[in-house]
């Protein structure tokens, strides 16, 4: 039976002060039938939650009351917008305004009223520390208060933010999720099964009662102005004064056009320093706003991290990590009936070793039953490089869901590049079973030696791989223990001629505790790796060609997460290319107040190899001070001893002076974006000071 809520019409908006004192809230029927997802699936919640829903001609309003028997223990520490609230109590609202049961908007707040928002696409949440893709930013209003019986919040979501144009007899998909940090408890109104969660939009409830509303067509214009000092190694300083424009326009309620001109990413967070220990390329997530928004529409997964389309290949030098200027771009995303579509075209100008280029991407997915689909993707790259004038990629894929917990995925992709006429395909399939007690996967994939998706990401080509994994889960009645997991996998990956490149088997034990702490231990990780060309692992240290056998072990412990001081300790040790490697990492976060937080990540790598002994240390120290929800200062100091200029720094002041409008003051010393290369190339050092002003308005 589908859970149903009803919105109540009011002529004037309720008072949005974080309390439910306005009498208008009492006219709405409360939604209160929440169930636990964690720790006790389907059981009654330990703390009551009520949500009241109102609407006017221009917006929908949510009045939230999170009752708490111990309000002094409510955790609320984050004032910065769009930062993970995983360490706080928080509340999420899912709105499937198209009621297609495939995706929706998510609005999340904590007891301080701090906002984070995003999208769910094809029932997939790809955010880090969230249930959703947090790349989307909407205009909405929130306030919250901690009270004597819990915490309350008021939320306004304009219909324009939802790009919602229907005006009669509206039915939305709707769901709510509450997280109680100190209890590590997750409560949902619908889709409360552990294998579901709020991303399972097809299992959401329904909202009725909205009718006779005004137009909610999305139309946002957002120009920017930028002045900066920019100096790279061995080059003269530049003092550019520039500007650009971003536009969002709703062609229809489920189809959005994004336009960008002279695109700038000066305000994008810097990448964390990394040291690549493998002969494969490293995957670094996309952080730039234009590419993050509706990114899930373009998803075409080939493997664990491999993607047919990877937007970081546009506008960033993949080896040097330097920005490549973008002239402009257009992106069309949304749905037409059962068809999900994404179309993108981006043009970049020449910069350093990177010639001018144009990138075009088309992604189509036809929705089938219960989260199933069949899709196609086409990618075309044209550049001024006479040796690599074009690169084309095409692929078909499918996701088929049976009995809700059996999923089959398959794909076939090919590329075309100058001078490569065979061995340019990638074909694979996997079958997954998921339940509360077992997760199992079997997979098969063959990658040709000339498969070359220049706008995608693959760790390595020329591979004929097989994979099997099983994770057994149990919830014993042991004090403090929530779940125990036992995982084992086997990975066999010869090249396409049958010569073994990689073999690995691993046994892992995990324990999750009620207070949020955990342990994750590799009892044994045994593998074989073939090196076919000398690997430059560090400065003048090369791993010779040969076949190497490893046996490694890993110990990890993470502390409980409802404390002001949290930490994680990681230790991995054992064989490494004919020698020994010890990796030790500490992560620690201290949040003494809601305004200030500091975090430290320190990694020590100790190599003992036949070619020589050496150490590589990585460190990142972050400090954040929020003067309010709308004004914050963040700083990042990083160290990488493998780099000749080991220290880098980033300082950023952000003033969100009105919704979706910001003033940034940024100082950066070092590299903003890290290299994706398989080796560890020296990065170009950059000194930049920038002031960026954005202003968002509705024409």
ABEGO torsion letter per residue (X at the ends): XBBBBBBBBBABBBBBAGBAABAAAAABBBBABBBBAOABBGBBBABBBBBBBBBBAABBBBBBBBBBABAAABBBABABBGBBAAABBBBBBBBBAAGAGABBBBBBBBAAGBBBBEBBBGGBBABBGBABBAABBBBBBBBBBBBAAEBBBBBBBBAAAAGBABABGBBBBBBBBBBBAAAGBBBBABGABAABEAABAAABBBBBGBBGBBBABBBBBBBBBBBBBBBBBGBBBBBBBBBBBBBBBBABAABBBBBBBGBBAAABBBBBBBBBABABBBBBBBABAAAABGAAAABBBABAABBABBAAABGBBAAAGBBBBBAEBBBBBEBBEABBBBBBBBBBBBBEABBBBBBBBBBBBBBBBGGBBBBBBBBBBBBABAABABBBBBBBBBBBBBGGABBBBBBBBBBBBBGBABGABBBBBBBBBBBAABBBBBBBBBBBAABBBAABBBABBGBBBBBBBBBBBBBBBBBGBABBBBBBBBBBBBBAAGBBABBBBBBBBBBBBAAGBBBBBBABBBBBBBBABBBBABEABBBBBEBBBBBBBBBBBBBBAABABBBBBBBBBEBBGGBBBBBBBBBBBBBABAABBBBBBBBBBBBBBAAEBBBBBBBBBBBBBBABAABBBBBBBBBBAABABABBBBBBBBBBABBGBBBBBBBBBEBABBBABABBBBBBBBBBBBBBBBBBBBX
